[in-house]
Amino acid sequence: MCVCDNKNVGSAVPLKNSDGEFHGGSRQMFLDLEMLRSDKWSAEMTVTAIAEEDRKYSTLVLHAKINYCPMCGRRLSLEDAGRRENAAN
């Protein structure tokens, strides 16, 4: 079972997080990576980076639409988007 399984549709799935020092050890960086499948026809990766220096924080958030699972390579839009309206009925 992979993070792209249909049971995860509608929820964000954390893929990776990390932290560490940089710039000679005077700064900390925190990174989070998650995948969100809001429905069967779309998926999005979100990367959140937080840098800390002297208790001051800078945050950067990036969103990217994806078509394939980053873990297993499966195509995520398995359903034809043209049938989206029919699925609601």
C-alpha positions, 0 to 999 in steps of 0.5 A: 500500500502506498501514500497514493492509495485512494483511501487517502483521497481528501487528506494530506499525507506527510511524506518527509520532514527534516531539520538541521543546522546551516550557515555555520551552525548559526541557523536552523532549517525545518522542511516538511513535504506532504501530498494532498489528493483533494479528489480522484482527479488531482494531487498536489505536493506542498513543501514548507520550509521554515528558517530560524535565526535568533528566534526570528522565523521565515516561512516559505510554502510551495505548492505544485500540482502533480500527476504521478505519485512521488513514491511509486510512480503510479499515475494519480488521475486514474479516472477520466476527468470528463466523468467527474460530473457523473461520479458525483451522481 
